[in-house]
Amino acid sequence: MKKNIAVLLFGEYREFENTLISLEPFIEEGFDFYVSTWNISQQYKEQLDIEIYENITEQKIRKYLPNAKIKISDVYELGDTQTKMNFH
């Protein structure tokens, strides 16, 4: 009997594409993916003059995980950072 295995991914999208190498074995085995993230990904580092603001869509995630169950929440809906972290 084949066991169903779920992989849960949550948090801000900004490093998602970097994690794909680690996810390859799970993708190849056909594991079920569940993704919870925010609709906006932000990176800011004043000392390095870096400011990246990116809209996150289901299509962006499905490019890599076409069968994932996806929940994208409004980044401004819950307010402070601690509340957002606890939300996932």
N, C-alpha and C positions, 0 to 999 in steps of 0.2 A: 504494500500500500504506500503510495506516495504521500509524504507529509507536506502540508502547506507551510511555507515559511514567509513571514512578513519582515520587511526592512522598513524601519521608520526613520524618516529624515525630517528634521525640523530646524527652524531658525532662519536667519537672514540668508538670502540667496547668494550673497557676494562671493563665497568660496565654493559654490556648488560645482562649477565646471572643473575645479581643481580636484575635487573628490572622486571624479568619475573613474580614474585609474583604480582606486581602491574598490569601487563598486563593480568593476567588470566581472569578477567571478560570480557575483550574485545575479547580475543581469543575464549572464550566459546560462545560469541554472534555472532561470525563469521564476525567480522569487517575486512575491507580490510587494510592490512599493507603495508606501503611503507618504505623502509629502505635505508638510504644513509650513507655510512661509508668509512673508508680508508682500504686499503689492508694490513696495518700493524698496530698493536696496541702496544704501548710502555708505560711502566711504569718504572719510575726511581726515586729513592729516595736515595741519597748518604748516608745520616745520618743513614738510616736503612739497608743499603747494599742490596737494592732491585733493581733488573733490570730484567724486563720481556719484552720479544720481541716475539710477536705472529703474525703469518700470518693469515689473515682473508680470508675466502672463503665463497661462497654462501652456500655450504653444512653446514658450521658451523651455519649459520643463519637459514637455512631451517630445521635444526634439531628441532627448536622450533617454527618456523613460516613457515610451508611448502608452503603456497600459497602467500607469500609476494612478492612484486615487489622490486627488490634489485638493487642498484647501488653501486659498489665498485670502488672507485677512487684510483689512485696512490698517496700515501702520499707525495711523493717528487715532484709531478708534479706542484704544485702551489707555492711552496717555503715557505714563512714565515707563522707563526701561524695565524696571523690576516687574511691574505688572505684565508687561509684554512677555518677559521671559517665563513667568509663571503660567501664562496662558497656554503655551504649548504643552 
